[in-house]
Structure formats: C-alpha cells, structure tokens
Amino acid sequence: MNSSLRSIPRAKSLQEQTYLALRASILSGEILPGEKLVETQLAKKLEVSRTPIREAIRQLQRENLLTADTSGGVKVTVISAIDAEQLYDCRIALEELAVREACTQATLAQIQKINKWVRLAEQLLESGFQEKSAEMLEIDYQFYLAIVESSSNKWLIYLLDQVFDKMKLLRVQTTKSNRRVLEIREEHSQVAQAIAKRDTETAVQLIRTHLLASKERVI
C-alpha cells in the first residue's frame, strides 16, 4: 500500500530523559557504587516529580544497575569479586569472537574508527589523564564498541552491550583504588594494528592476553 505517512518526530519523554540522566550518572561514577538513591533528592536535582524518578529506578533495577537494600530503598549495584570474574570470563569469550569477525568484516571506515579511539587515548595520556579518568574510561569503552560494531553481528553487539554496562560499573568501582586499570594504551594499539592487517590469530591472541591482564589488574 502506497502511503505518504511518516513517523512523527518527538522529543524524548520525561521518564526517558530521567532514566537516561540517572543511567549516565551511575555509569560515569557521578553516583558511586553502593551509594543510596533518595527519590526526593533526585527529583529536586533533576527538577521533575517523583513519578518519573520511580519509573527510571525500576528500569535501572531491571538492568541490574540498581539493587534494593535492606532498608527498602535502592543503591547503585556493587560488583562482587565473583561477579567481576564471571563478567570477565563472558567478556573474553565474546570479544574473541568480535575480534575474529572484525578481522574479516571490518570496512576501512570502521578500522579508521578503531584507530581514532587509540589516538584519542594516546593524546589524553600525553596531556596527563590523572584528573580525567572518567574520560579515559569512556574512550576505552568506545574502542571496544568500535571493534564489536565492525563484526557486523547484531546479536554479538547486543550481548556485549549488556556486559559493557556492568564492566563500566566495575571500572568506576575499581579505578578509585587502583589506577593501574587505566594502563592499557599500548595493548589497544597492538590489537588495532592486528585488525587492520586482517591478522585474525594474532588479533584474537592479543585481545585475550589484554583482557586477561585487565582482569588481573581489576580483580
């Protein structure tokens, strides 16, 4: 059927904006792991009623970014040592597949995007990243995301997106006490070079070695 109907552009709902704002604050470390969320305080800060706050909290609980506490309230999830180890094991298996597929599927533009994040990390490191750990962690995430997207596997992208959220929370949690989790620039560069050369076995071995080293630094 021919039709001139088109989807109507609309702004994000208040509930969605509230959810995205809270989610960003949690994953950036503005609201720290273990910190309790108080609806009245959040409503005042975001200048919204408590209804969108409650809806956003329920959504974040479903994503396991918030956890109910013993007092009946909610707090930002704290990743346990066991959870951290299991998350890394899942991530290693999935990212090995992502790198393997990226070596054969990545376009030139996607390879350039991967290298862009390596360069940005190097520039930030040279400028002194000690006061910019949140920015460094975001660049780190974008580097991995660029690799996964270049695999052209939508289910792999979906699964790793779930893992990445929890890894962001873990990195926020551990960066406060262990600055070594940010010492990853050279390893990223080597992985990017192997993908650019379409050297599948080297790239897979490098990402595995890199993530095992990262696991050791974090756990």
C-alpha positions as CSV (number, residue, x, y, z in Angstrom):
1,M,0.0,0.0,0.0
2,N,1.4,3.4,-1.0
3,S,1.2,5.9,1.7
4,S,2.6,9.4,2.5
5,L,2.5,8.6,6.2
6,R,5.8,9.2,8.0
7,S,6.8,8.7,11.6
8,I,6.3,11.8,13.7
9,P,9.5,13.1,15.3
10,R,9.0,13.6,19.0
11,A,11.2,14.6,21.9
12,K,12.1,12.0,24.5
13,S,9.5,11.6,27.2
14,L,10.2,13.0,30.7
15,Q,10.5,9.5,32.0
16,E,13.1,8.5,29.3
17,Q,15.1,11.7,29.9
18,T,15.1,11.0,33.7
19,Y,16.2,7.4,33.1
20,L,19.0,8.4,30.7
21,A,20.2,11.1,33.2
22,L,20.3,8.7,36.1
23,R,21.9,6.0,34.0
24,A,24.6,8.3,32.8
25,S,25.3,9.5,36.3
26,I,25.7,5.9,37.5
27,L,28.0,4.7,34.6
28,S,30.2,7.8,34.8
29,G,30.7,7.4,38.6
30,E,29.0,10.6,39.5
31,I,26.8,8.4,41.7
32,L,29.1,5.8,43.1
33,P,28.7,2.1,43.6
34,G,27.0,1.4,46.9
35,E,25.5,4.9,47.1
36,K,21.9,5.1,48.1
37,L,19.4,6.9,45.9
38,V,16.8,9.1,47.5
39,E,13.8,9.9,45.4
40,T,13.1,13.4,46.9
41,Q,16.7,14.5,46.4
42,L,16.9,13.2,42.8
43,A,13.5,14.8,42.0
44,K,14.8,18.1,43.3
45,K,18.1,17.9,41.4
46,L,16.5,16.9,38.1
47,E,13.5,19.2,38.6
48,V,11.0,16.5,38.0
49,S,8.3,14.9,40.1
50,R,8.9,11.6,41.9
51,T,6.9,9.6,39.3
52,P,9.5,9.6,36.5
53,I,12.2,9.0,39.2
54,R,10.4,5.9,40.3
55,E,9.9,4.6,36.8
56,A,13.6,5.2,36.0
57,I,14.7,3.4,39.1
58,R,12.5,0.4,38.2
59,Q,14.1,0.3,34.8
60,L,17.6,0.5,36.2
61,Q,16.8,-2.3,38.6
62,R,15.8,-4.5,35.7
63,E,19.2,-3.7,34.2
64,N,20.9,-4.7,37.5
65,L,22.5,-1.2,37.8
66,L,20.5,-0.6,40.9
67,T,19.9,-3.0,43.8
68,A,17.3,-3.0,46.6
69,D,18.9,-2.5,50.0
70,T,17.8,-3.9,53.4
71,S,16.0,-0.7,54.3
72,G,13.7,-0.9,51.4
73,G,15.5,1.7,49.3
74,V,17.8,1.3,46.4
75,K,21.5,1.7,45.9
76,V,23.9,1.6,43.0
77,T,25.0,-2.0,42.4
78,V,28.4,-3.1,43.8
79,I,30.0,-5.7,41.6
80,S,31.3,-8.6,43.8
81,A,34.6,-10.3,43.2
82,I,32.8,-13.4,41.9
83,D,30.6,-11.3,39.6
84,A,33.6,-9.5,38.3
85,E,35.4,-12.7,37.5
86,Q,32.4,-14.2,35.7
87,L,31.8,-10.9,33.8
88,Y,35.4,-11.0,32.6
89,D,35.1,-14.7,31.5
90,C,32.0,-13.8,29.5
91,R,33.6,-10.7,28.0
92,I,36.7,-12.6,27.0
93,A,34.7,-15.2,25.1
94,L,32.5,-12.7,23.4
95,E,35.3,-10.3,22.5
96,E,37.5,-13.0,21.0
97,L,34.6,-13.7,18.6
98,A,34.1,-10.0,18.0
99,V,37.8,-9.5,17.1
100,R,37.8,-12.6,14.9
101,E,34.8,-11.3,12.9
102,A,36.2,-7.8,12.8
103,C,39.3,-9.0,11.1
104,T,37.2,-10.3,8.2
105,Q,34.2,-8.0,8.2
106,A,35.5,-4.5,9.2
107,T,35.4,-1.9,6.5
108,L,38.2,0.7,6.0
109,A,36.0,3.3,7.7
110,Q,35.4,1.0,10.7
111,I,39.2,0.3,11.0
112,Q,39.8,4.0,11.0
113,K,37.2,4.5,13.7
114,I,39.0,1.9,15.9
115,N,42.3,3.7,15.4
116,K,40.7,7.0,16.1
117,W,40.0,5.9,19.7
118,V,43.5,4.6,20.1
119,R,44.9,8.0,19.1
120,L,42.5,9.9,21.4
121,A,43.6,7.8,24.3
122,E,47.2,8.5,23.5
123,Q,46.5,12.2,23.3
124,L,44.7,12.2,26.6
125,L,47.6,10.2,28.2
126,E,50.1,12.7,27.0
127,S,48.1,15.6,28.4
128,G,48.0,13.9,31.8
129,F,44.9,11.7,32.4
130,Q,45.1,11.5,36.2
131,E,42.3,14.1,36.5
132,K,40.4,12.7,33.6
133,S,39.8,9.1,34.5
134,A,36.1,9.2,33.5
135,E,37.1,10.5,30.1
136,M,39.7,7.8,29.7
137,L,37.2,5.1,30.6
138,E,34.7,6.4,28.1
139,I,37.4,6.3,25.3
140,D,38.2,2.8,26.4
141,Y,34.6,1.8,26.1
142,Q,34.3,3.4,22.6
143,F,37.4,1.5,21.4
144,Y,35.8,-1.8,22.3
145,L,32.4,-0.8,20.9
146,A,34.0,0.2,17.6
147,I,35.5,-3.3,17.4
148,V,32.3,-5.1,18.2
149,E,30.3,-3.0,15.7
150,S,32.7,-3.8,13.0
151,S,31.9,-7.5,13.5
152,S,28.5,-6.9,11.8
153,N,27.0,-9.4,14.2
154,K,23.9,-7.8,15.7
155,W,23.5,-10.4,18.4
156,L,27.1,-10.1,19.5
157,I,26.7,-6.4,19.7
158,Y,23.6,-6.8,21.8
159,L,25.2,-9.3,24.2
160,L,28.4,-7.3,24.7
161,D,26.4,-4.2,25.3
162,Q,24.8,-5.8,28.3
163,V,28.3,-6.9,29.6
164,F,29.8,-3.4,28.9
165,D,27.3,-1.7,31.2
166,K,28.3,-3.9,34.1
167,M,32.0,-3.5,33.1
168,K,31.6,0.3,33.2
169,L,30.2,0.0,36.7
170,L,33.1,-2.3,37.7
171,R,35.7,0.1,36.3
172,V,34.2,3.0,38.1
173,Q,34.3,0.9,41.3
174,T,38.0,-0.2,40.9
175,T,39.5,3.0,39.4
176,K,39.1,4.8,42.7
177,S,41.5,2.5,44.4
178,N,43.6,1.1,41.5
179,R,44.9,3.5,38.9
180,R,46.6,0.6,37.0
181,V,43.3,-0.3,35.4
182,L,43.9,2.7,33.0
183,E,47.3,1.4,31.9
184,I,46.1,-0.2,28.7
185,R,47.1,2.1,25.8
186,E,49.8,0.0,24.2
187,E,47.7,-3.1,24.3
188,H,44.9,-1.4,22.5
189,S,47.3,-0.2,19.8
190,Q,48.6,-3.7,19.1
191,V,45.0,-5.1,18.8
192,A,44.1,-2.3,16.4
193,Q,47.1,-2.9,14.2
194,A,46.4,-6.7,14.0
195,I,42.8,-6.0,13.0
196,A,44.0,-3.5,10.3
197,K,46.3,-6.2,8.9
198,R,43.5,-8.8,8.9
199,D,45.7,-11.0,11.1
200,T,43.0,-12.9,12.8
201,E,45.0,-15.3,15.0
202,T,47.3,-12.5,16.3
203,A,44.4,-10.2,17.0
204,V,42.5,-12.9,18.9
205,Q,45.6,-13.8,20.9
206,L,46.3,-10.1,21.7
207,I,42.7,-9.4,22.8
208,R,42.7,-12.5,25.0
209,T,46.1,-11.5,26.6
210,H,44.9,-7.9,27.0
211,L,41.7,-8.9,28.7
212,L,43.3,-11.4,31.0
213,A,45.8,-8.7,32.0
214,S,42.9,-6.3,32.6
215,K,41.2,-8.9,34.7
216,E,44.3,-9.3,36.8
217,R,44.5,-5.5,37.3
218,V,40.9,-5.2,38.3
219,I,40.1,-8.2,40.4
